[in-house]
Amino acid sequence: MKTAGFDGPDLSVSIAGVRFRNPVIAASGTFGYGSEYEGLLDIAELGGICTKGLTLKPRRGNSGVRIHETPSGLMNSIGLENPGIPAFLERELPRLRSLGPVVIANLSGSDRDEYTGGAALLDTSSVDMIELNISCPNVKAGGMQFGLEPAAAAELTAAVRKAAARKPLIVKLSPNAPDLAGVARACVNAGADALSLVNTFQALAIDIGRRRLVFDNTTAGLSGPAIRPLALRMVWELWEALREPPAHKGTLVPIVGMGGIASPEDALEFLMAGAAAVEVGSATFAHPRLMNEITAGIADYMAGRGIAAVGELSIRKR
């Protein structure tokens, strides 16, 4: 039965002035540069694509085991293998742009100069947004080292904001930070336009047959359904922490939620917890069409309840 005055749900969302056709985004590190999934799902129907982590110079990534399954989870130690930002801009970006969704470049580095050098190149490119990765646990320098303490996070965010003044800036936060809200506030005050969380949880695996650590890098990042309730709690708590000035300078900073999303119901939980959009990651490996199904599931849920806009899904006032 059609609700009076209701013509169907509008799934579009706006984050830092960028319009997404829907709130479902392919998470960094799980979707390559988009073309790898052509023919497996309708890529044009995604809200956005967040690229595999990019650094100024090419990286070969970590040695040894890179992927290890756990009950209800997946551990990875890829190590930000990528061709470097100049090669990405030349070889990957033109095709990625032609696919249709919003393009978000995930930016990482070993030190401030590498981050800012990469940011400056991305600022003159056709990417729509930059996702500043200060949360990768699988590299020995940079990454999560910048995201554990508010001062370090603020300093790097400010430097990248200055180097890429024209691009909306999302900062990707680590669940391993002792004071996640403090890091988030510091990033917002340093110029972040939005926040995304969570990246993977730092975890350990041991091969009892060989009596050795599974990963050459000792620890690895845990993702998958096992982390979803924890990630959901962190999105909820961060939304609360950033509600009042001066944290958000009068406007609530958009949050992109992620962590173990594997169904429309999972995505709806994050949207109800206050997320403006969601990123879907490791579940795509097993079910390539999942993001299309999540989008359809959100639309069906909204249509069945007469909910006109994604922002109305939040169970708290924005």
FIMITI-985271 format. One record per residue: residue in one letter; x, y, z of N, C-alpha, C, O in turn; residue number from 1. Coordinates in pm, whole numbers, plus 50000, padded with zeros to 5 digits. Each point is the difference from the previous one (the first is absolute). Example, Ala and Ser with C-alpha at 12.3 -4.5 7.8 and 13.67 -1.06 7.14 Angstrom:
BEGIN
r,n_x,n_y,n_z,ca_x,ca_y,ca_z,c_x,c_y,c_z,o_x,o_y,o_z,k
A,51319,49431,50780,49911,50119,50000,50090,50120,50000,50104,49998,50066,1
S,49861,50107,49862,50082,50119,50006,49923,50109,50073,50051,50111,50017,2
This chain:
BEGIN
r,n_x,n_y,n_z,ca_x,ca_y,ca_z,c_x,c_y,c_z,o_x,o_y,o_z,k
M,50085,49880,50000,49915,50120,50000,50088,50125,50000,50090,50012,50083,1
K,49885,50078,49826,50080,50120,49987,49961,50104,50103,49883,50032,50018,2
T,50218,50021,50050,49976,50104,50099,49966,50131,49929,50065,50035,49902,3
A,49834,50036,50146,49959,50126,49939,50115,50099,49996,50067,50023,50101,4
G,49956,50034,49783,50106,50099,49985,50138,49941,49988,50099,50074,50001,5
F,49912,49794,49988,50129,49934,49994,50019,49939,49861,49925,49911,49961,6
D,50174,50137,49965,50024,49954,49864,50114,49899,49990,50044,49966,49890,7
G,50002,49986,50224,50110,49906,49999,50124,50061,50063,50013,50122,50004,8
P,50078,49794,50044,50117,50050,50071,50104,50063,49909,50020,49956,49886,9
D,50046,50146,50165,50114,50062,49934,50125,49948,50071,50025,50034,50115,10
L,50053,49884,49817,50117,49939,50062,50124,50088,49994,50103,49964,50058,11
S,49891,50149,49875,50119,50083,49985,50041,50061,50133,49916,50032,50084,12
V,50214,49985,49934,50054,50064,50119,50106,50100,49957,50059,49987,49893,13
S,49965,50112,50191,50103,50099,49974,50101,49998,50114,49963,50010,50117,14
I,50164,49976,49849,50108,50000,50098,50102,50105,49958,50063,49989,49895,15
A,49953,50112,50188,50095,50108,49974,49977,50063,49862,50095,50035,49930,16
G,49779,49979,50033,49965,50064,49875,50003,49910,49879,49971,50045,49889,17
V,50064,49828,50129,50004,49905,49889,49876,49913,50006,49969,49943,50105,18
R,49959,50047,49783,49876,49923,49997,50028,49856,49956,50065,49976,49899,19
F,49885,49929,50178,50007,49858,49970,49859,49953,49962,49903,50040,50063,20
R,50086,49875,49836,49867,49955,49958,49934,49913,50107,49878,49989,50005,21
N,50203,49949,50080,49950,49923,50112,50111,49990,50104,50113,50037,49970,22
P,49860,49914,50151,50099,50004,50107,50093,49880,50006,50067,49979,50101,23
V,49940,49940,49792,50082,49879,50003,50128,50021,49918,49997,50026,49880,24
I,50116,49963,50190,50131,50029,49942,50089,49877,50012,50001,49934,50103,25
A,50074,50036,49792,50097,49891,50005,50119,50045,50083,50059,50105,49973,26
A,49977,49816,50128,50104,50039,50093,50139,49983,49940,50023,49915,49914,27
S,50068,50169,50132,50138,49995,49954,50063,49864,50029,49979,49941,50105,28
G,50100,50012,49798,50073,49876,50017,49923,49875,49967,50055,49890,50004,29
T,49817,50125,49964,49917,49883,49973,49939,50003,49860,49933,49905,49960,30
F,50089,50202,49966,49934,50015,49871,50099,50044,49892,49961,50040,49891,31
G,50169,49951,50140,50101,50040,49904,49979,50142,49953,49986,50093,50079,32
Y,50012,49922,49788,49971,50131,49940,49872,49992,49917,49983,50074,49902,33
G,49928,49836,50139,49867,49993,49939,49990,49903,49884,49910,49916,49998,34
S,50180,50095,49905,49987,49919,49879,50015,49851,50028,49952,49918,49922,35
E,50114,50045,50188,50016,49859,50034,49866,49929,50022,49992,49878,49987,36
Y,49904,50199,50045,49870,49940,50029,49900,50016,49885,49883,49963,50015,37
E,50161,50091,49873,49909,50016,49887,49944,49864,49957,50075,49902,49987,38
G,49797,50092,49991,49935,49877,49960,49950,49917,50117,49923,49906,49981,39
L,50121,50130,50140,49958,49925,50118,49886,50068,50075,49926,49934,50074,40
L,50060,50196,49907,49889,50075,50059,49977,50125,49916,50079,50029,49910,41
D,49814,50043,50120,49972,50125,49928,50075,50112,50071,49949,50059,50095,42
I,50171,49969,49859,50086,50099,50066,49937,50139,49995,50014,50078,50094,43
A,49918,49954,49797,49939,50133,49986,49897,50027,50108,49969,50116,50027,44
E,49978,49779,50035,49897,50017,50103,50060,50022,50139,49925,50019,50096,45
L,50206,49978,49917,50062,50028,50129,49997,50149,50029,49998,50082,49908,46
G,50002,49952,50221,50009,50141,50035,50139,50055,49974,50016,50111,49950,47
G,50084,49811,50085,50137,50045,49982,50097,49883,50003,49964,49889,50040,48
I,50158,50138,49917,50109,49904,50005,50118,50066,50069,50048,50105,49956,49
C,49998,49834,50151,50120,50047,50068,50116,49914,49953,49997,49878,50015,50
T,50104,50184,49929,50108,49925,49937,50082,49920,50101,49996,50027,50120,51
K,50075,49876,49829,50103,49935,50079,50096,50106,50050,50019,50103,49934,52
G,50041,49875,50183,50088,50100,50059,50111,50044,49906,50067,49916,49939,53
L,49952,50214,50049,50098,50058,49909,50110,50072,50076,49975,50068,50100,54
T,50147,49916,49852,50115,50072,50056,50070,50074,49886,49980,49969,49883,55
L,50102,50127,50153,50065,50082,49897,50086,49914,49909,49998,50017,49878,56
K,50078,49891,50180,50087,49913,49923,49943,49857,50000,49926,49964,50092,57
P,50107,49956,49809,49950,49862,49996,50045,49920,50122,50106,50026,50057,58
R,49812,49877,49982,50034,49910,50110,49971,49856,49959,49903,49972,49929,59
R,50183,49938,50118,49981,49858,49970,49913,49931,50105,49951,49890,49976,60
G,50030,50170,50138,49920,49940,50105,50080,49906,50087,50122,49991,49986,61
N,49811,49941,50103,50065,49913,50097,50035,49864,49942,49938,49955,49903,62
S,50161,49982,50156,50038,49865,49959,49919,49897,50078,49931,50033,50096,63
G,50078,49841,49861,49936,49891,50073,49850,49995,49980,49947,50051,49902,64
V,49986,49885,50194,49854,49987,49997,49936,50139,50005,50042,50085,50078,65
R,49858,49936,49838,49932,50131,49998,49854,49991,50042,49943,50098,50048,66
I,49997,49787,49936,49860,49981,50034,49987,49874,50085,50058,49896,49969,67
H,49865,50114,50138,49981,49886,50091,49857,50006,50053,49960,50100,50061,68
E,49964,49793,49916,49861,49997,50046,49992,49962,50148,50079,49919,50049,69
T,49827,50141,50019,49969,49967,50139,49849,49980,50010,49927,50038,49908,70
P,50024,49902,50201,49855,49987,50014,49931,50137,49993,50028,50089,50080,71
S,49883,49926,49822,49924,50125,49981,50089,50120,49972,49962,50114,50027,72
G,50158,49861,49918,50086,50113,49972,50109,49968,49899,50016,49886,49957,73
L,50057,50218,50007,50109,49989,49904,50113,50089,50047,49980,50118,50028,74
M,50140,49825,49981,50117,50079,50035,50081,50027,49874,50016,49912,49916,75
N,50035,50211,50072,50081,50032,49883,50125,50078,50041,50000,50077,50095,76
S,50105,49899,49829,50125,50073,50017,50057,50028,49861,50109,49956,49965,77
I,49813,50120,49957,50041,50029,49863,50118,50097,49997,50094,49982,49923,78
G,49899,50120,50161,50112,50094,50006,49996,50112,49898,50104,50052,49961,79
L,49775,49985,49996,49981,50113,49908,50073,49983,49867,50055,50097,49948,80
E,49946,49782,49998,50056,49981,49867,49921,50085,49900,49877,49991,49994,81
N,50194,50091,49928,49934,50084,49901,50103,50055,49902,50119,49998,50029,82
P,49837,50051,49855,50094,50045,49897,50055,50141,50022,50084,50045,49922,83
G,49871,50023,50182,50039,50139,50021,49899,50094,49937,49935,49967,49901,84
I,50052,50152,50158,49897,50094,49954,50019,50045,49855,49901,50006,49927,85
P,50221,50028,50028,50013,50039,49858,49950,49893,49904,49932,50031,49902,86
A,50101,49841,50125,49955,49891,49913,49848,49983,50011,49934,49972,49900,87
F,50012,50043,50219,49854,49991,50018,49930,50107,49917,49902,49971,49932,88
L,50147,50151,50073,49937,50108,49927,50005,49977,49849,49907,50034,49928,89
E,50202,49907,50026,50017,49979,49856,49926,49877,49951,49934,50004,49896,90
R,50076,49885,50179,49952,49872,49948,49863,49958,50053,49924,49935,49928,91
E,50044,50100,50195,49878,49947,50064,49886,50100,50007,49884,49962,49981,92
L,50146,50163,50045,49894,50098,50025,49908,50023,49881,49878,50008,50020,93
P,50173,50002,49856,49907,50022,49888,49892,49893,49991,49882,50032,49981,94
R,50157,49842,50034,49901,49892,49995,49907,50006,50120,49879,49980,49987,95
L,50177,50046,50131,49920,50008,50122,49895,50110,49989,49885,49982,50042,96
R,50153,50131,49902,49905,50111,49984,49886,49962,49909,49887,50046,50020,97
S,50139,49871,49881,49897,49965,49901,49895,49905,50056,49896,49980,49938,98
L,50130,49961,50179,49907,49901,50055,49875,50064,50059,49896,49935,50007,99
G,50111,50192,50034,49881,50071,50044,49994,50044,50145,49962,50115,50025,100
P,50073,49799,50072,49987,50041,50140,50099,50110,50040,50097,50027,49929,101
V,49877,50035,50184,50093,50096,50058,50134,49931,50023,50003,49886,50047,102
V,50106,50182,49921,50134,49943,50016,50068,50063,50122,50020,50121,50007,103
I,50017,49793,50088,50069,50044,50121,50139,49937,49998,50013,49878,49994,104
A,50090,50204,50011,50137,49950,50000,50046,49981,50144,50002,50096,50078,105
N,50034,49782,49958,50050,49971,50133,50149,50028,50002,50077,49937,49927,106
L,49965,50157,50156,50138,50050,50003,50072,49953,50125,49950,50016,50111,107
S,50169,49926,49869,50082,49959,50113,50144,50042,49975,50032,50058,49897,108
G,50055,49912,50199,50141,50035,49986,50079,49959,50123,49943,49959,50101,109
S,50188,50052,49888,50088,49964,50111,50033,50118,50089,50030,49984,50118,110
D,49966,50137,49824,50032,50120,50076,49920,50117,49944,49929,49987,49900,111
R,50084,50124,50167,49921,50117,49962,50026,50044,49856,49907,50035,49928,112
D,50220,49962,50030,50033,50045,49864,49936,49911,49895,49954,50049,49896,113
E,50042,49821,50130,49938,49910,49903,49849,50024,49993,49941,50001,49892,114
Y,49997,50019,50222,49857,50031,50001,49970,50130,49925,49912,50003,49914,115
T,50161,50101,50116,49969,50129,49938,50035,50002,49852,49931,50063,49921,116
G,50177,49867,50042,50034,49991,49858,49891,49929,49921,49963,50042,49891,117
G,49986,49849,50167,49891,49928,49934,49873,50083,49996,49929,50001,49900,118
A,50043,50070,50209,49880,50084,50006,50003,50109,49894,49898,50030,49938,119
A,50218,50029,50041,50012,50107,49901,49970,49949,49860,49937,50070,49921,120
L,50107,49808,50047,49971,49942,49870,49851,49970,49985,49940,50026,49896,121
L,50001,49918,50209,49857,49968,49995,49915,50126,49991,49891,49998,49943,122
D,50158,50112,50113,49923,50125,50001,49980,50055,49859,49902,50070,49975,123
T,50189,49899,49936,49989,50050,49862,49938,49897,49907,49990,50022,49880,124
S,49967,49865,50176,49943,49893,49919,49848,50010,49997,49941,50094,50052,125
S,49996,49807,49884,49854,49999,49989,49932,49916,50107,49879,49978,49991,126
V,50194,49975,50111,49933,49927,50108,49903,50096,50069,50024,50121,50004,127
D,49869,49825,50051,49900,50085,50064,50034,50035,50144,49969,50109,50047,128
M,50096,49797,50023,50030,50019,50141,50129,49925,50033,50045,49915,49924,129
I,50012,50120,50191,50116,49928,50052,49962,49941,50135,49943,50068,50085,130
E,50089,49804,49934,49984,49936,50130,50141,49983,50058,50078,49917,49952,131
L,49953,50160,50150,50132,49999,50062,50009,49882,50095,49931,49994,50102,132
N,50157,49911,49864,50013,49877,50078,50105,50019,50109,50120,49996,49974,133
I,49833,50025,50149,50092,50008,50114,49973,49883,50094,50012,50011,50122,134
S,49950,49875,49818,49952,49889,50082,50044,49862,49952,49959,49901,50061,135
C,50121,50088,49833,50041,49869,49952,50095,49936,50101,50103,50059,50032,136
P,49865,49819,50019,50087,49937,50099,50108,49911,49939,50076,49936,50073,137
N,49932,50058,49795,50085,49901,49934,50127,50056,49938,50061,49934,49916,138
V,49980,50185,50126,50125,50058,49952,50085,50038,50120,49949,50032,50107,139
K,50183,49964,49873,50092,50024,50111,50027,50147,50023,50051,50038,50105,140
A,49916,50045,49797,50018,50144,50015,49879,50071,49942,49949,49960,49895,141
G,50004,50145,50172,49883,50072,49952,49872,49929,50039,49994,49930,50100,142
G,49901,50090,49817,49873,49933,50026,49947,50026,50139,49980,50115,50040,143
M,49998,49777,50035,49939,50010,50133,50081,50082,50098,49946,50053,50097,144
Q,50185,49959,49880,50083,50078,50091,49951,50144,50011,50017,50065,50103,145
F,49922,49986,49790,49949,50137,50002,49861,50009,50060,49954,50109,50032,146
G,49979,49777,49985,49861,50004,50043,49973,49959,50143,49885,49989,50040,147
L,50221,49989,50038,49979,49953,50136,49991,50113,50102,49940,49983,50106,148
E,50120,50132,49864,50002,50112,50093,49945,50126,49934,50028,50024,49883,149
P,49894,50056,50190,49938,50118,49940,50099,50099,49938,49975,50052,49892,150
A,50136,49973,50174,50094,50100,49950,50058,49959,49865,50006,50080,49907,151
A,50037,49794,50083,50058,49952,49873,49895,49998,49890,50030,50036,49886,152
A,49848,49923,50147,49892,49997,49901,49968,50140,49950,49979,50021,49881,153
A,50016,50075,50210,49968,50138,49963,50108,50060,49912,49970,50069,49902,154
E,50156,49905,50133,50110,50057,49923,49998,49950,49856,50017,50078,49906,155
L,49962,49791,50076,49999,49945,49866,49875,50045,49923,50009,50033,49882,156
T,49877,49969,50184,49877,50045,49934,50014,50143,49950,49961,50031,49887,157
A,50096,50057,50196,50019,50139,49961,50094,50012,49881,49978,50081,49910,158
A,50127,49838,50089,50097,50005,49891,49937,49953,49870,50022,50060,49895,159
V,49901,49833,50111,49934,49948,49879,49891,50095,49954,49981,50021,49880,160
R,49947,50039,50216,49896,50096,49965,50061,50117,49922,49940,50049,49904,161
K,50177,49996,50138,50067,50111,49932,50048,49959,49861,49992,50078,49905,162
A,50059,49799,50083,50054,49952,49873,49889,49969,49900,50023,50006,49879,163
A,49860,49961,50169,49887,49964,49912,49880,50086,50038,49897,49948,50043,164
A,50116,50181,49939,49898,50094,50047,49871,49993,49921,49896,50045,50047,165
R,50108,49898,49832,49881,50001,49915,49914,49875,50013,49885,50000,49954,166
K,50166,49897,50107,49926,49875,50008,49938,49980,50138,50067,50023,50101,167
P,49807,49935,49905,49942,49962,50130,50085,49890,50064,50046,49909,49931,168
L,49973,50101,50200,50092,49910,50069,49927,49918,50106,49945,50054,50096,169
I,50058,49814,49885,49952,49905,50100,50122,49946,50073,50101,49969,49936,170
V,49893,50018,50194,50110,49938,50074,49952,49865,50053,49899,49991,50069,171
K,50176,49904,49897,49964,49863,50040,50067,49966,50132,50123,50001,50011,172
L,49795,49969,50090,50048,49984,50136,50025,49855,50038,49943,49907,49943,173
S,50146,50076,50155,50036,49867,50048,49922,49963,50125,49989,50082,50092,174
P,49957,49796,49915,49933,49955,50122,50100,49971,50111,49963,49977,50115,175
N,50166,50023,49849,50105,49970,50097,50046,50122,50079,50083,49987,50089,176
A,49863,50131,49880,50038,50122,50071,49946,49997,50143,49882,49972,50021,177
P,50202,50056,50079,49953,50001,50139,49890,50103,50025,49911,49977,50082,178
D,50095,50136,49847,49899,50106,50016,49946,50034,49861,50039,50100,49940,179
L,49871,49817,50012,49948,50016,49864,49929,50134,49984,50019,50067,49899,180
A,49901,49972,50197,49928,50128,49992,50098,50116,49997,49979,50098,49928,181
G,50129,49892,50150,50100,50106,50002,50069,50013,49866,50024,50111,49952,182
V,50009,49776,49986,50061,50002,49867,49903,50060,49899,50040,50080,49916,183
A,49834,49882,50091,49900,50050,49907,49984,50152,50012,49999,50071,49900,184
R,49989,49977,50223,49987,50145,50020,50122,50074,49945,49987,50105,49938,185
A,50131,49839,50086,50123,50064,49953,50001,50009,49848,50041,50101,49944,186
C,49914,49793,49989,49997,50001,49855,49899,50101,49945,50028,50070,49903,187
V,49856,49936,50159,49898,50096,49957,50051,50143,50017,49985,50083,49911,188
N,50074,49944,50202,50051,50135,50025,50117,50035,49909,50029,50118,49979,189
A,50038,49779,49967,50113,50023,49909,49957,50008,49854,50083,50022,49912,190
G,49787,49960,50061,49952,50019,49865,49930,49885,49933,49964,50011,49883,191
A,50014,49878,50187,49928,49888,49940,49855,50038,49972,49934,50062,50084,192
D,50017,49903,49798,49862,50028,49962,49906,49886,50041,49880,50021,50014,193
A,50176,49860,50004,49922,49883,50038,50095,49899,50064,50122,50014,49991,194
L,49820,49886,50072,50078,49894,50064,49948,49866,49953,49881,49985,49974,195
S,50209,49917,50015,49956,49863,49970,50061,49907,50104,50115,50017,50041,196
L,49808,49884,49999,50044,49903,50100,49905,49881,49998,49880,50012,49974,197
V,50180,49867,50057,50134,49980,50050,50085,49931,49895,49950,49929,49913,198
N,50183,50093,50099,50094,49916,49929,50010,49868,50077,49929,49980,50098,199
T,50158,49932,49860,50010,49868,50062,50058,50007,50142,50074,50092,50035,200
F,49890,49808,50043,50054,49986,50136,50133,49925,49995,50012,49900,49929,201
Q,50086,50147,50144,50129,49932,50005,49983,49866,50070,49946,49993,50111,202
A,50101,49900,49825,49977,49865,50050,50121,49910,49974,50092,50038,49927,203
L,49906,49845,50133,50112,49907,49993,49951,49860,49967,49893,49960,50044,204
A,50185,49966,49879,49969,49860,49969,50128,49917,50010,50108,50046,49962,205
I,49879,49832,50091,50113,49909,50017,49970,49868,49929,49892,49944,50016,206
D,50204,50008,49907,49992,49870,49936,50052,49898,50100,50121,49988,50020,207
I,49788,49937,50043,50044,49910,50106,50073,49878,49944,50077,49936,50071,208
G,49900,50032,49801,50071,49889,49939,50148,50030,49985,50084,49914,50022,209
R,49946,50210,49940,50140,50040,49982,50056,50071,50123,50120,50026,50009,210
R,49790,50003,50086,50039,50076,50121,50068,50131,49961,50106,50037,50050,211
R,49826,50032,49858,50052,50128,49951,49884,50096,49980,49885,49959,49985,212
L,50148,50169,50014,49900,50100,49966,49957,49983,49855,50082,49966,49915,213
V,49792,50058,50057,49950,49988,49863,50057,50109,49912,50038,49974,49885,214
F,49968,50149,50166,50038,50115,49918,50144,50044,50026,50044,50007,50114,215
D,50029,50022,49778,50136,50051,50011,50003,50132,50075,50097,50033,50068,216
N,49795,50043,49919,49991,50131,50064,49948,49990,50144,49964,50102,50059,217
T,50033,49779,49997,49953,49967,50134,49849,50012,50013,49931,49899,50015,218
T,50016,50222,49981,49856,50019,50011,49940,50029,49863,50071,50026,49902,219
A,49796,49970,50093,49928,50028,49876,49868,50066,50035,49963,50009,50118,220
G,49967,50038,49781,49872,50068,50023,49883,49904,49989,49987,49929,49901,221
L,49928,50070,50200,49882,49913,50003,49878,50076,49950,49969,50109,50048,222
S,49961,49831,49855,49875,50055,49948,49896,49889,50000,50026,49890,50046,223
G,49855,50141,49900,49897,49899,49989,49893,50011,50106,50007,50088,50087,224
P,49892,49824,49909,49886,50007,50091,50038,50003,50148,49926,50056,50081,225
A,50188,49885,49955,50039,49996,50140,50015,50139,50061,49979,50018,50120,226
I,50059,50081,49798,50025,50134,50055,49879,50091,49992,50003,50110,50055,227
R,49889,49846,49878,49889,50092,49974,49938,50062,50125,49981,50122,50003,228
P,49987,49799,50103,49941,50065,50118,50093,50103,50064,49953,50100,50055,229
L,50179,49875,49940,50095,50095,50055,50005,50127,49916,49999,50111,50052,230
A,50006,49870,49816,50002,50116,49911,49873,50083,50013,50005,50123,50000,231
L,49882,49809,50011,49873,50070,50015,49997,50083,50127,49953,50114,50001,232
R,50099,49828,50107,50006,50074,50127,50088,50123,49987,49967,50106,50055,233
M,50144,49882,49874,50090,50114,49984,49938,50111,49917,50018,50118,50031,234
V,49909,49846,49863,49929,50102,49920,49897,50071,50086,49991,50123,49997,235
W,49933,49802,50080,49899,50057,50090,50063,50098,50099,49952,50112,50018,236
E,50156,49844,50048,50063,50083,50102,50067,50123,49939,49999,50107,50060,237
L,50059,49878,49821,50064,50115,49938,49898,50103,49956,50023,50120,50011,238
W,49863,49833,49939,49893,50093,49964,49963,50085,50120,49984,50121,49989,239
E,50001,49815,50126,49967,50072,50123,50109,50098,50038,49972,50114,50037,240
A,50155,49843,49953,50112,50082,50043,50016,50125,49914,50051,50101,50048,241
L,49906,49892,49827,50019,50113,49909,49877,50088,49984,49997,50088,49914,242
R,49902,49888,50167,49875,50075,49984,50014,50148,50033,49943,50085,49931,243
E,50130,49945,50173,50001,50137,50052,50122,50078,49954,50108,49942,49985,244
P,49878,50191,49991,50117,50083,49972,50093,49996,50121,49953,49977,50111,245
P,50180,50046,49873,50063,50040,49873,50038,49884,49909,50062,50021,49896,246
A,49902,49857,50142,50045,49884,49923,49962,50009,49853,50079,49963,49913,247
H,49800,50086,50058,49957,50000,49860,49974,50138,49946,49943,50015,49892,248
K,50097,50089,50181,49993,50137,49951,49859,50037,49953,49984,50074,49903,249
G,49916,49875,50166,49863,50037,49971,49929,49908,49903,49878,50009,49986,250
T,50195,49903,49945,49939,49907,49906,50050,49860,50032,50121,49979,50014,251
L,49789,49927,49997,50039,49864,50033,50085,49940,49889,49958,49996,49884,252
V,50162,49959,50150,50091,49943,49901,49947,49864,49953,49970,49915,50084,253
P,50017,50064,49786,49950,49871,49952,50094,49887,50039,50122,50015,50000,254
I,49819,49871,50033,50076,49880,50032,49965,49892,49898,49883,49975,49973,255
V,50220,49962,49971,49982,49885,49913,50035,49877,50083,50113,49985,50045,256
G,49789,49927,49975,50020,49884,50086,50036,49875,49922,49954,49979,49888,257
M,50129,49939,50173,50038,49873,49937,50051,49905,50107,50033,50040,50112,258
G,49973,49832,49850,50052,49899,50091,49908,49880,50007,49907,49997,50080,259
G,50118,49903,49836,49924,49876,50006,49863,50004,49937,49920,49910,50025,260
I,50050,50188,49894,49868,50009,49937,49987,49891,49893,50082,49993,49908,261
A,49816,49922,50106,49984,49888,49909,49855,49979,49957,49968,49895,49943,262
S,49944,50202,50084,49860,49986,49963,49934,50137,50004,50056,50094,50057,263
P,49825,49920,49882,49928,50127,50011,49971,50036,50146,50005,50117,50037,264
E,49965,49782,50044,49970,50026,50141,50121,50060,50073,49985,50090,50083,265
D,50133,49858,49884,50122,50054,50061,50018,50147,49963,50029,50084,50086,266
A,49953,49947,49786,50016,50138,49954,49898,50092,50066,50033,50111,50039,267
L,49844,49842,49973,49896,50081,50064,50036,50031,50146,49971,50109,50048,268
E,50090,49796,50021,50042,50026,50137,50095,50118,50007,49985,50087,50087,269
F,50112,49918,49824,50096,50111,50000,49932,50132,49967,50031,50103,50060,270
L,49877,49895,49844,49929,50122,49965,49912,50046,50116,49984,50120,50022,271
M,49959,49786,50051,49919,50036,50116,50085,50050,50115,49953,50077,50084,272
A,50173,49880,49922,50091,50044,50105,50054,50140,49974,50068,50057,50086,273
G,49902,49999,49797,50043,50136,49971,50090,50016,49880,50033,50112,49963,274
A,50010,49777,49974,50085,50010,49883,49923,50061,49883,49883,49970,49979,275
A,50185,50115,49945,49940,50059,49881,50006,49905,49882,49919,50010,49908,276
A,50178,49899,50095,50018,49901,49894,50079,49884,50059,50046,50006,50114,277
V,49969,49888,49808,50075,49883,50046,50099,49956,49894,49978,50021,49880,278
E,50130,49919,50165,50094,49934,49909,49992,49850,50025,49997,49955,50115,279
V,49999,49969,49777,49993,49854,50008,50131,49944,49949,50046,50037,49891,280
G,50015,49873,50187,50134,49953,49967,50012,49853,49976,49966,49951,49892,281
S,50084,49976,50208,50042,49862,49977,49887,49907,49958,50026,49898,49936,282
A,49850,50133,50097,49888,49914,49959,49986,49992,49849,49945,49904,49947,283
T,50106,50198,49983,49991,50003,49854,50082,49888,49936,49968,49953,49891,284
F,50137,50003,50178,50083,49892,49944,49916,49874,49978,50013,49933,49897,285
A,49904,50034,50199,49920,49879,49991,49871,50021,49921,49945,49905,49945,286
H,50009,50218,50050,49870,50028,49937,50012,50130,49921,49960,50106,50049,287
P,50093,49888,49830,50026,50122,49923,49879,50090,49977,50016,50121,49989,288
R,49863,49822,50005,49881,50082,49974,49940,50059,50129,49896,50065,49996,289
L,50170,49912,50114,49942,50038,50129,49964,50147,50007,49894,50034,50051,290
M,50192,50054,49901,49971,50143,50014,49874,50040,49924,49924,50085,50048,291
N,50053,49856,49835,49875,50026,49929,49880,49952,50082,49897,50066,50004,292
E,50117,49818,50060,49892,49947,50081,49976,50083,50126,49887,50015,50045,293
I,50220,50038,50012,49984,50088,50116,49924,50126,49962,49911,50044,50073,294
T,50124,50014,49812,49931,50121,49954,49851,49971,49980,49915,50079,50041,295
A,50055,49809,49895,49860,49964,49977,49928,49974,50132,49884,50038,50016,296
G,50185,49899,50078,49939,49973,50131,49969,50126,50077,49897,50009,50067,297
I,50192,50089,49926,49975,50129,50066,49878,50068,49937,49914,50054,50070,298
A,50081,49943,49797,49887,50062,49929,49868,49932,50038,49899,50067,50023,299
D,50102,49800,49984,49877,49927,50037,49957,50034,50142,49882,50018,50028,300
Y,50214,49988,50062,49969,50032,50140,49936,50139,50010,49900,50018,50069,301
M,50160,50079,49862,49948,50137,50005,49863,50009,49936,49910,50065,50053,302
A,50074,49870,49832,49872,50005,49930,49889,49938,50084,49888,50051,50003,303
G,50143,49839,50063,49899,49931,50079,49955,50077,50123,49896,49970,50057,304
R,50183,50129,49984,49967,50077,50120,49975,50147,49972,49985,50081,50091,305
G,50011,49953,49780,49973,50138,49963,50110,50097,50039,49973,50117,50026,306
I,50151,49834,49978,50114,50085,50035,50054,50062,49872,50040,49928,49909,307
A,49961,50203,50084,50028,50068,49874,50149,50018,49972,50040,49999,49884,308
A,50043,50018,50219,50140,50031,49980,50088,49919,50094,49958,49965,50111,309
V,50162,50005,49847,50093,49920,50079,50026,50063,50137,50012,49930,50101,310
G,49998,50202,49900,50026,50069,50126,49893,49980,50105,50024,50020,50119,311
E,49856,49939,49837,49891,49976,50097,50010,49865,50068,49922,49970,50091,312
L,50173,49947,49866,50015,49869,50060,50061,50006,50139,49975,49911,50082,313
S,50103,50191,49946,50065,50011,50131,49896,49999,50110,49897,50067,49992,314
I,50131,49855,50112,49905,49993,50111,50020,50114,50098,49936,50004,50105,315
R,50154,50089,49862,50020,50121,50078,49994,50120,49907,50032,49987,49882,316
K,49929,50126,50168,49995,50120,49917,50142,50041,49963,50091,49996,50083,317
R,49925,50043,49791,50133,50041,49953,50026,50144,50039,50106,50054,49970,318
